[in-house]
Amino acid sequence: MTIEENTKHIMMKVDAAKAVSPYPNQEVTVLAVTKYVDANLAREVVESGISNIAENRVELFLDKYRKLKDFDITWHLIGNLQRRKVKEVINLVDYFHALDSLKLAQEIEKRAEHKIKCFLEVNISGEESKHGFSIRALDQILLEFAQFSKIEIVGLMTMAPFEADEKECAQIFHDLKALQMKISEMKIPNVSCTELSMGMSRDYQVAIQEGATFVRIGHEFFRGIA
C-alpha cells in the first residue's frame, strides 16, 4: 500500500460514515496525525491531498512546521500543552484541540498575536487518567471564555477510552454532540462551539456517525509503510 492508496481508502470510509450520519450537510475535516513518522512521510500525505496536519507535542510540531513550510498546510496542535511552552508554538497554530484549563486559556490570551481557534477538551468518559473538563466543571466556568479576545472556542474535543467497544464509543460521542449543541445555543461571545473534534483511527467512522466534524487519523495513513 502507498500513502496515496491509504488516503483514498480513508476518504471512502469517511464518505460512507457521512452517508449514514443523521446530520445533513455534515462537513468532516480529516487531520493526518504525523507524530509517528518523519517529515518526508508527512509531506507525502500532504501531496496525497490532505492539507490538515496534526501533532501532539510541541517539539514534533515545530520540526514538521519548519520542514514543511513551503506547503499550504492548516496546522493543528492536538496534544496537551504546558503553559511554559505556549509562547513557543501558539502563533504557528491554526487550531488547538486540547484547551483544558482556564489558566492555559489565560496564557494563550497573553501570548497570542492573532485569534486562535480552540477546542475545549472534555472528559466525557470520566477517566481519571484523562485530561479535560468534566461537564460539571465546564458548566461552572464556561462564561469565563467570553472575556478573551485572542481565543475563539470553536468546539469540543474528547477521546474515547482505548478499551471502549463500538457501542460505548458511540455513547460517548453522542453525549459530546449533545453538549456541543447545548453550548452553541447559549450564544456566548467567543464561544461559537459549532465543531466536534472526536474520533481516531480506530473509531472515526463511529464518531462521524455521531456528528464529528474533525477526525484525527494517524496509523491508517501509514499502514504498510511505517
C-alpha positions as MATLAB code, in Angstrom:
seq = 'MTIEENTKHIMMKVDAAKAVSPYPNQEVTVLAVTKYVDANLAREVVESGISNIAENRVELFLDKYRKLKDFDITWHLIGNLQRRKVKEVINLVDYFHALDSLKLAQEIEKRAEHKIKCFLEVNISGEESKHGFSIRALDQILLEFAQFSKIEIVGLMTMAPFEADEKECAQIFHDLKALQMKISEMKIPNVSCTELSMGMSRDYQVAIQEGATFVRIGHEFFRGIA';
ca = [
       0.000    0.000    0.000;
       1.084    3.568   -0.680;
       0.131    6.683    1.284;
      -1.953    7.817   -1.678;
      -3.848    4.495   -1.655;
      -4.329    4.696    2.121;
      -5.644    8.242    1.774;
      -8.200    7.202   -0.839;
      -9.318    4.333    1.393;
      -9.726    6.654    4.386;
     -11.750    9.176    2.402;
     -14.043    6.401    1.136;
     -14.685    5.347    4.743;
     -15.321    8.969    5.745;
     -17.861    9.348    2.936;
     -19.547    6.067    3.914;
     -19.888    7.215    7.540;
     -21.273   10.596    6.457;
     -23.837    8.820    4.305;
     -25.423    7.165    7.351;
     -24.993   10.098    9.733;
     -28.251   11.733   10.886;
     -26.705   15.198   10.411;
     -27.442   16.598    6.921;
     -24.731   18.537    5.083;
     -22.139   17.402    7.617;
     -18.653   18.607    6.736;
     -15.782   16.482    8.043;
     -12.180   17.695    8.157;
      -9.648   14.860    8.168;
      -6.488   15.539   10.180;
      -3.395   13.495    9.441;
      -1.660   12.861   12.754;
       2.014   12.571   11.855;
       3.618   12.044   15.256;
       4.719    8.521   14.303;
       6.566    9.490   11.114;
       9.201   11.884    9.832;
       8.647   14.984    7.722;
       9.225   13.100    4.456;
       6.249   10.810    5.047;
       4.190   13.728    6.324;
       4.948   15.505    3.053;
       3.645   12.504    1.125;
       0.349   12.806    2.996;
       0.089   16.460    2.010;
       0.901   15.552   -1.595;
      -1.914   12.969   -1.479;
      -4.396   15.791   -0.878;
      -4.592   16.141    2.924;
      -3.936   19.748    3.919;
      -4.627   19.449    7.671;
      -1.646   18.169    9.676;
      -1.766   17.468   13.415;
       0.925   16.949   16.031;
       0.572   16.260   19.736;
       3.935   17.518   21.031;
       5.456   20.958   20.679;
       8.864   19.657   19.567;
       7.379   17.482   16.821;
       5.078   20.283   15.729;
       7.957   22.741   15.365;
      10.064   20.214   13.439;
       7.300   19.490   10.908;
       6.310   23.141   10.666;
       9.867   24.123    9.777;
      10.449   21.311    7.270;
       7.091   21.682    5.503;
       6.927   25.480    5.442;
       6.680   25.580    1.637;
       3.347   23.717    1.628;
      -0.106   25.193    2.148;
      -0.966   23.431    5.416;
      -3.526   24.059    8.141;
      -1.730   23.207   11.383;
      -3.369   21.547   14.390;
      -1.857   21.010   17.830;
      -3.852   18.179   19.392;
      -1.876   17.256   22.498;
      -1.883   18.772   25.948;
       0.137   21.977   26.141;
       2.168   23.107   29.129;
       1.767   26.795   29.913;
       5.527   27.377   29.782;
       5.573   26.186   26.145;
       2.678   28.289   24.884;
       4.923   31.104   23.645;
       6.976   28.673   21.520;
       4.119   27.432   19.402;
       0.799   29.215   19.738;
       1.305   31.753   16.945;
       2.077   28.993   14.455;
      -1.090   27.060   15.244;
      -4.345   27.346   13.295;
      -6.327   25.093   15.667;
      -5.580   23.975   19.214;
      -7.598   20.913   20.219;
      -6.767   20.466   23.898;
      -7.690   23.569   25.874;
      -8.211   22.025   29.302;
      -7.988   24.831   31.865;
      -8.753   28.490   32.374;
      -5.121   29.146   33.313;
      -3.972   27.753   29.969;
      -6.509   29.980   28.209;
      -5.125   32.995   30.083;
      -1.596   32.151   28.938;
      -2.732   31.754   25.328;
      -4.519   35.110   25.550;
      -1.307   36.676   26.815;
       0.941   35.217   24.116;
      -1.274   35.051   21.010;
      -0.818   37.629   18.269;
      -3.981   36.606   16.442;
      -7.202   34.803   17.339;
      -6.596   31.105   17.965;
      -9.354   28.616   17.181;
      -9.595   26.303   20.181;
     -11.497   23.201   21.196;
     -12.339   22.676   24.852;
     -11.179   19.221   25.904;
     -13.995   17.417   27.737;
     -13.514   14.272   29.784;
     -16.910   12.814   28.907;
     -15.953    9.271   29.942;
     -14.794   10.370   33.418;
     -11.474    8.524   33.206;
      -9.109    9.682   35.936;
      -6.114    9.343   33.600;
      -7.538   11.724   31.007;
      -7.139   15.484   30.819;
     -10.087   17.754   30.199;
     -13.030   19.445   31.854;
     -15.739   17.436   33.497;
     -19.221   18.514   32.420;
     -19.799   19.969   35.887;
     -16.554   21.959   35.833;
     -17.294   23.244   32.350;
     -20.729   24.457   33.441;
     -19.095   26.481   36.208;
     -16.505   28.299   34.108;
     -17.912   28.373   30.565;
     -18.925   32.033   30.682;
     -15.340   32.962   31.556;
     -14.311   32.294   27.955;
     -16.352   35.294   26.787;
     -13.639   37.595   28.177;
     -10.901   36.548   25.748;
     -10.145   38.460   22.562;
      -7.467   36.090   21.190;
      -9.379   32.828   21.692;
     -12.417   31.501   19.878;
     -13.954   28.324   21.284;
     -14.969   26.696   18.009;
     -16.000   23.386   19.543;
     -15.403   20.483   21.900;
     -12.912   17.625   21.827;
     -12.864   14.233   23.510;
     -11.247   10.804   23.221;
     -12.994    7.527   23.889;
     -11.203    5.057   26.196;
      -8.879    2.761   24.268;
     -10.708   -0.316   25.536;
     -14.196    1.001   24.696;
     -16.230   -1.051   22.239;
     -18.212    0.468   19.378;
     -21.365    0.901   21.430;
     -19.505    2.637   24.262;
     -17.695    4.909   21.799;
     -20.990    5.827   20.159;
     -22.482    6.804   23.529;
     -19.500    8.978   24.461;
     -19.573   10.732   21.088;
     -23.364   11.111   21.266;
     -23.069   12.762   24.688;
     -20.423   15.200   23.441;
     -22.604   16.129   20.476;
     -25.485   16.896   22.829;
     -23.206   19.082   24.971;
     -21.867   20.890   21.914;
     -25.375   21.714   20.712;
     -26.369   22.936   24.179;
     -23.367   25.273   24.410;
     -23.803   26.561   20.861;
     -27.383   27.515   21.613;
     -26.226   29.641   24.571;
     -24.717   32.212   22.149;
     -21.803   33.082   24.428;
     -19.402   35.645   22.889;
     -16.228   33.951   21.542;
     -17.841   30.535   22.110;
     -19.419   29.586   18.780;
     -18.950   25.883   19.617;
     -20.182   24.529   16.301;
     -17.481   21.879   15.807;
     -16.640   18.480   17.277;
     -13.121   17.021   17.318;
     -13.532   13.324   18.087;
     -12.592   10.009   16.568;
      -9.206    8.487   15.775;
      -8.029    5.665   13.503;
      -9.897    3.012   15.480;
     -13.228    4.807   15.851;
     -13.523    7.746   13.445;
     -16.393    6.214   11.473;
     -18.441    5.882   14.658;
     -17.517    9.462   15.589;
     -18.657   10.786   12.208;
     -21.963    8.969   12.554;
     -22.418   10.767   15.894;
     -21.636   14.214   14.497;
     -17.845   14.646   14.391;
     -16.621   17.463   12.149;
     -12.880   16.928   12.762;
     -11.349   13.432   12.955;
      -7.738   12.700   13.908;
      -6.248    9.799   11.941;
      -2.686    8.586   12.321;
      -1.773    4.928   11.781;
      -4.234    4.380    8.959;
      -2.397    6.807    6.678;
       0.822    4.846    7.105;
      -0.472    1.270    7.113;
       2.036   -0.981    5.370;
       4.585    1.827    5.228;
       5.704    2.926    8.699;
];
